[in-house]
Amino acid sequence: MNTRRIVNPLFWFLAVWFAVNIIQAFFTELAHDEAYYWMFSKYPALGYFDHPPVIALIIKAGYLFFQNELGVRLIPCILGTGTLFTLYKLIDRSDRNLSFFIMLTMSIGLVSTHVCGFIAIPDTPLIFFTALFFYLYKKYLEDDNKGIAVLISIVIASMLYSKYHGVLVLFFTFISNLSLIRRKSFWLIILLSAILMVPHLIWQIKHDFPTMEYHLVGRSTFYKPGFTINYIYGQLITAGPLTGIIILYHAFRHRKRNKFEKALKFNLIGTLVFFLFSSFRGHVEPHWTAIAYIPLITLSYKSINDTIKAKKWIKILFWPSIALFMAMRIFMVYELLPRSWSILNEFHGWDKWAGEIKETAAGRKVVFTNKYQYPSKYTFYSGEFSHTLNNIYYRKNQYDLWNFEDSIQGKSVMLMHSKTPTDTLVTSNGQIYDYQFIDNFRSYYGIKIKVTPAKKVMHKGDFLNMELLITNNSGKTVDFRDSNNKKSYLCYTYEHRGKFLSVPKKIYNAPLKCMDPFSSYAQRIRIPVPEKPGRYEVYISIVTGILKPAHNSSPVTIKVSE
């Protein structure tokens, strides 16, 4: 028996870290997005509206062993520990100092509470495979052989199947070393990676590229200076919060010594700059830069370790940092902070919340509006089906792709956030809902409308002529007259600079027709254009009773001139 391996301090550090995460994974309620990704795992696919499929696969694998929060988080706990191990191996053997490595990594909030923690999110596998990619890339630079090339191809595909941010890693690594094109194995890597990505590409084509449309178009909004300010502030917090400035400074200060460190520097700077510019088109979550933390730690480690003063400050600030993060983890499990200002409310009271809604629903199907997290949590904690209807005032999500709407047609439902409520439910975790019981429920959010305008540049006072192709993609007949005594009709809504101009306007002389399963029909409409010049997005939707306009069509951009 190799006793040296058993007493290896690195082994004990990783074992303790893994054990802490496993215990916390068991005792902490699911975050909102974790419940959403758990729903992904219940319906395996090659892609999802928001993300590629790896997060669903690893949750499903863990859930086979434990049908609770631990099952959801089991594989992420393993991957997070694997990321720390790979990070340590990225450091040159002559520079490795385990105690300093622990102090540096554990003082970074994004590492100790997020991607190397216990939360089941796409960033966890993304960072694991990113660290593995850099580990293999370092070896590839030293030894150009087909075996490493094949492994890199598999890791590249795994990165991209985890989260699309992996594209940035590949791009910045390539432009840091354009001489790669002279290697035959480089083209083998491209070929194998592309082949491995074909199944996901087919899924995107089959579903009309919903993920690309959402991330490249749907997230864009009218610019606010706060987006950029919050981005910069968020990076300083997630990199520390106490040590962030020191770590960032030394990562940038470190002078690259070889092609591998050049790739790390390109990835660090490139990722941070990319998301800085992304803040000009919308809100950027602090953790979106998570892929930069592999180069951040690897580069800053050498510089800080060689700087006596900086190393001293890391050692000093490590203790309050780890105390802060451990307190945060405790607050995730126990509701010790006032609910009115706690940012951790999504971890508390949702099991009981689901039970209270289930009791109120009294056997009815629960339907939320404009919230993908709540039906996911309700399903997880109550064991009952739930759905959400997303209208034009909220973004699309995976519930728009799942064909759940068919299962609530004609059923008795409890509609949450109703405009004409039956009553109000106040749950024990502070959530307040207006709701309405509806028998023979009808909705037509799944009907798709393709809009083709006659022209996209108009003058004020003109009328916009459009050709509509209305499609029923379900396997059931749709009769718009069967709407629980509520009329269904087409409407149009204009959006300008991120704001809707008015309430939806009914489109007259365009009656909705009964539709057979998987059938379509064409309809011409004519609507007035806004009086004020500018760029507008127009939505064509179906309205039924108290429901708000659905995402039946994608928005069409038009320009109104004088």
Backbone hydrogen bonds, N-H to C=O, Kabsch-Sander energy under -0.5 kcal/mol:
donor,donor_aa,acceptor,acceptor_aa,energy
3,T,1,M,-1.3
6,I,2,N,-1.2
7,V,3,T,-1.9
8,N,5,R,-0.9
12,W,8,N,-1.7
13,F,9,P,-2.5
14,L,10,L,-2.5
15,A,11,F,-2.5
16,V,12,W,-2.6
17,W,13,F,-2.5
18,F,14,L,-2.6
19,A,15,A,-2.3
20,V,16,V,-2.5
21,N,17,W,-2.0
22,I,18,F,-2.4
23,I,19,A,-2.5
24,Q,20,V,-2.3
25,A,21,N,-2.8
26,F,22,I,-1.6
27,F,23,I,-1.7
28,T,24,Q,-1.6
29,E,347,F,-0.7
35,A,31,A,-1.8
36,Y,32,H,-1.7
37,Y,33,D,-2.6
38,W,34,E,-2.2
39,M,35,A,-1.8
40,F,36,Y,-1.4
41,S,37,Y,-1.8
42,K,38,W,-1.0
42,K,39,M,-0.5
43,Y,39,M,-0.7
43,Y,40,F,-1.7
48,Y,51,H,-1.6
54,V,161,Y,-2.2
56,A,53,P,-0.5
57,L,53,P,-2.0
58,I,54,V,-2.6
59,I,55,I,-1.6
60,K,56,A,-2.3
61,A,57,L,-2.1
62,G,58,I,-1.9
63,Y,59,I,-2.4
64,L,60,K,-0.8
64,L,61,A,-0.6
65,F,62,G,-1.3
66,F,62,G,-1.6
68,N,66,F,-1.4
72,V,68,N,-1.6
73,R,69,E,-1.6
74,L,70,L,-1.2
77,C,73,R,-2.1
78,I,74,L,-1.6
79,L,75,I,-2.9
80,G,76,P,-2.7
81,T,77,C,-1.7
82,G,78,I,-2.2
83,T,79,L,-2.2
84,L,80,G,-1.6
85,F,81,T,-2.0
86,T,82,G,-2.4
87,L,83,T,-2.7
88,Y,84,L,-2.1
89,K,85,F,-1.8
90,L,86,T,-1.2
90,L,87,L,-0.5
91,I,87,L,-0.8
91,I,88,Y,-0.8
95,D,92,D,-1.8
96,R,92,D,-0.8
96,R,93,R,-0.9
101,F,97,N,-2.7
102,I,98,L,-2.6
103,M,99,S,-2.0
104,L,100,F,-2.6
105,T,101,F,-2.5
106,M,102,I,-2.5
107,S,103,M,-0.7
107,S,104,L,-0.5
108,I,105,T,-1.4
109,G,107,S,-0.7
109,G,240,G,-1.3
110,L,238,T,-1.9
111,V,108,I,-0.8
112,S,108,I,-2.6
113,T,109,G,-2.0
115,V,110,L,-2.1
116,C,111,V,-1.2
117,G,114,H,-1.5
121,I,119,I,-1.2
124,T,121,I,-1.4
126,L,122,P,-1.9
127,I,123,D,-2.9
128,F,124,T,-1.9
129,F,125,P,-2.6
130,T,126,L,-2.1
131,A,127,I,-2.6
132,L,128,F,-2.1
133,F,129,F,-2.3
134,F,130,T,-2.3
135,Y,131,A,-2.1
136,L,132,L,-2.4
137,Y,133,F,-2.8
138,K,134,F,-2.2
139,K,135,Y,-1.4
140,Y,136,L,-2.6
141,L,137,Y,-2.1
142,E,138,K,-1.0
143,D,139,K,-2.5
145,N,143,D,-1.2
149,A,145,N,-1.8
150,V,146,K,-2.5
151,L,147,G,-2.0
152,I,148,I,-2.7
153,S,149,A,-2.0
154,I,150,V,-2.0
155,V,151,L,-2.3
156,I,152,I,-2.9
157,A,153,S,-2.3
158,S,154,I,-2.1
159,M,155,V,-2.6
160,L,156,I,-2.4
161,Y,157,A,-2.4
162,S,158,S,-0.7
162,S,159,M,-0.8
163,K,159,M,-2.2
166,G,163,K,-1.9
167,V,164,Y,-2.2
168,L,165,H,-1.4
169,V,165,H,-0.8
170,L,166,G,-1.8
171,F,167,V,-2.6
172,F,168,L,-2.7
173,T,169,V,-1.8
174,F,170,L,-2.2
175,I,171,F,-2.5
176,S,172,F,-0.9
177,N,174,F,-1.6
180,L,177,N,-1.8
181,I,178,L,-1.6
182,R,179,S,-1.9
183,R,180,L,-2.2
186,F,183,R,-0.5
187,W,183,R,-0.9
187,W,184,K,-0.5
188,L,184,K,-1.3
189,I,185,S,-2.2
190,I,186,F,-2.0
191,L,187,W,-2.3
192,L,188,L,-2.8
193,S,189,I,-2.4
194,A,190,I,-2.3
195,I,191,L,-2.3
196,L,192,L,-2.3
197,M,193,S,-1.3
198,V,194,A,-0.6
198,V,195,I,-1.1
201,L,197,M,-2.0
202,I,198,V,-2.6
203,W,199,P,-1.8
204,Q,200,H,-2.3
205,I,201,L,-2.5
206,K,202,I,-2.7
207,H,203,W,-1.6
208,D,205,I,-1.5
209,F,204,Q,-3.8
213,E,209,F,-2.1
214,Y,210,P,-2.1
215,H,211,T,-2.7
216,L,212,M,-2.5
217,V,213,E,-1.8
218,G,213,E,-2.6
219,R,214,Y,-1.6
220,S,217,V,-1.2
221,T,281,R,-2.0
227,F,224,K,-2.1
228,T,224,K,-0.6
229,I,225,P,-2.2
230,N,226,G,-2.8
231,Y,227,F,-1.6
232,I,228,T,-2.3
233,Y,229,I,-2.5
234,G,230,N,-2.7
235,Q,231,Y,-2.0
236,L,232,I,-1.6
237,I,233,Y,-1.9
238,T,234,G,-2.8
239,A,235,Q,-1.6
240,G,237,I,-1.5
247,I,243,T,-2.5
248,L,244,G,-2.7
249,Y,245,I,-2.4
250,H,246,I,-2.3
251,A,247,I,-1.9
252,F,248,L,-2.1
253,R,249,Y,-2.3
254,H,250,H,-1.8
256,K,254,H,-0.5
262,K,258,N,-1.8
263,A,259,K,-2.0
264,L,260,F,-1.9
265,K,261,E,-2.4
266,F,262,K,-2.5
267,N,263,A,-2.2
268,L,264,L,-2.5
269,I,265,K,-2.5
270,G,266,F,-2.5
271,T,267,N,-2.2
272,L,268,L,-1.9
273,V,269,I,-2.5
274,F,270,G,-2.5
275,F,271,T,-2.2
276,L,272,L,-1.3
277,F,273,V,-2.4
278,S,274,F,-1.6
279,S,275,F,-1.2
280,F,277,F,-1.5
281,R,278,S,-1.8
285,E,283,H,-0.5
288,W,285,E,-1.8
289,T,286,P,-1.1
290,A,287,H,-1.8
292,A,289,T,-2.5
293,Y,290,A,-1.9
294,I,291,I,-0.6
296,L,292,A,-2.1
297,I,293,Y,-2.0
298,T,294,I,-2.2
299,L,295,P,-2.7
300,S,296,L,-2.1
301,Y,297,I,-2.2
302,K,298,T,-0.9
303,S,299,L,-1.4
304,I,300,S,-3.0
305,N,301,Y,-2.5
306,D,302,K,-1.3
307,T,304,I,-1.5
308,I,306,D,-0.6
311,K,304,I,-0.5
311,K,307,T,-2.7
312,K,308,I,-2.1
313,W,309,K,-2.0
314,I,310,A,-2.2
315,K,311,K,-2.1
316,I,312,K,-1.9
317,L,313,W,-3.1
318,F,314,I,-1.5
319,W,315,K,-0.6
319,W,316,I,-0.5
321,S,317,L,-1.9
322,I,318,F,-3.2
323,A,319,W,-2.0
324,L,320,P,-2.2
325,F,321,S,-2.4
326,M,322,I,-2.4
327,A,323,A,-2.2
328,M,324,L,-2.1
329,R,325,F,-2.1
330,I,326,M,-2.2
331,F,327,A,-2.5
332,M,328,M,-1.2
333,V,329,R,-1.2
334,Y,330,I,-2.9
336,L,334,Y,-1.9
341,W,338,P,-1.4
342,S,338,P,-1.2
345,N,342,S,-0.6
347,F,344,L,-1.9
348,H,345,N,-1.8
353,W,349,G,-1.9
354,A,350,W,-2.3
355,G,351,D,-1.6
356,E,352,K,-2.2
357,I,353,W,-2.0
358,K,354,A,-2.5
359,E,355,G,-2.2
360,T,356,E,-1.9
361,A,357,I,-2.7
362,A,358,K,-1.4
363,G,358,K,-0.6
364,R,361,A,-1.5
365,K,412,S,-1.9
366,V,385,F,-0.8
367,V,365,K,-0.5
367,V,414,M,-2.4
368,F,387,H,-3.0
370,N,389,L,-1.4
376,S,372,Y,-0.9
377,K,373,Q,-2.5
378,Y,374,Y,-2.8
379,T,375,P,-2.2
380,F,376,S,-2.2
381,Y,377,K,-2.7
382,S,378,Y,-2.2
383,G,379,T,-1.6
384,E,378,Y,-0.6
387,H,366,V,-1.6
389,L,368,F,-2.0
390,N,388,T,-0.6
391,N,389,L,-0.6
392,I,549,P,-2.1
394,Y,391,N,-1.9
400,D,397,N,-2.1
401,L,398,Q,-1.5
402,W,398,Q,-2.1
404,F,402,W,-1.0
407,S,404,F,-1.2
408,I,405,E,-1.4
409,Q,405,E,-0.6
409,Q,406,D,-0.9
410,G,441,F,-3.7
411,K,408,I,-1.5
413,V,411,K,-0.6
413,V,438,I,-2.7
414,M,365,K,-3.0
415,L,413,V,-0.7
415,L,436,Q,-2.8
416,M,367,V,-2.9
416,M,414,M,-0.6
417,H,434,D,-3.6
418,S,434,D,-0.8
422,T,435,Y,-3.3
423,D,435,Y,-1.7
425,L,433,Y,-3.2
426,V,424,T,-0.5
427,T,425,L,-0.6
427,T,431,Q,-2.7
430,G,427,T,-1.8
433,Y,425,L,-2.7
435,Y,423,D,-2.5
436,Q,415,L,-1.8
438,I,413,V,-2.5
441,F,411,K,-2.6
447,I,444,Y,-0.9
448,K,471,T,-2.2
449,I,552,N,-2.7
450,K,469,L,-2.5
451,V,449,I,-0.6
452,T,467,E,-2.2
454,A,465,N,-3.0
458,M,456,K,-0.6
458,M,559,K,-3.6
460,K,561,S,-1.9
462,D,459,H,-2.4
464,L,527,I,-4.0
465,N,463,F,-0.7
466,M,525,I,-2.3
467,E,452,T,-2.6
468,L,466,M,-0.5
468,L,523,Q,-3.4
469,L,450,K,-2.0
470,I,468,L,-0.5
470,I,521,Y,-2.7
471,T,448,K,-3.2
471,T,469,L,-0.5
472,N,519,S,-3.0
473,N,471,T,-0.8
478,V,515,M,-2.9
479,D,477,T,-0.6
480,F,478,V,-0.6
482,D,479,D,-2.0
483,S,481,R,-1.6
486,K,483,S,-1.3
489,Y,543,V,-1.9
491,C,541,S,-2.4
492,Y,505,K,-2.3
493,T,539,Y,-1.8
495,E,537,E,-2.7
496,H,499,K,-3.3
499,K,496,H,-1.5
501,L,494,Y,-2.4
505,K,492,Y,-2.4
507,I,490,L,-2.8
508,Y,506,K,-0.7
510,A,507,I,-0.5
515,M,478,V,-3.0
518,F,472,N,-0.7
518,F,474,S,-1.4
519,S,516,D,-1.3
521,Y,470,I,-1.9
523,Q,468,L,-2.4
525,I,466,M,-2.3
527,I,464,L,-2.2
529,V,462,D,-1.9
534,G,560,V,-2.3
536,Y,558,I,-2.7
537,E,495,E,-2.5
538,V,556,V,-2.4
539,Y,493,T,-2.7
541,S,491,C,-2.3
541,S,539,Y,-0.5
543,V,489,Y,-2.6
545,G,487,K,-1.4
547,L,544,T,-2.2
550,A,542,I,-1.0
551,H,390,N,-0.8
552,N,550,A,-1.6
553,S,540,I,-0.6
556,V,538,V,-2.1
557,T,555,P,-0.5
558,I,536,Y,-2.6
559,K,456,K,-3.3
560,V,534,G,-3.1
561,S,458,M,-3.1
561,S,559,K,-0.5
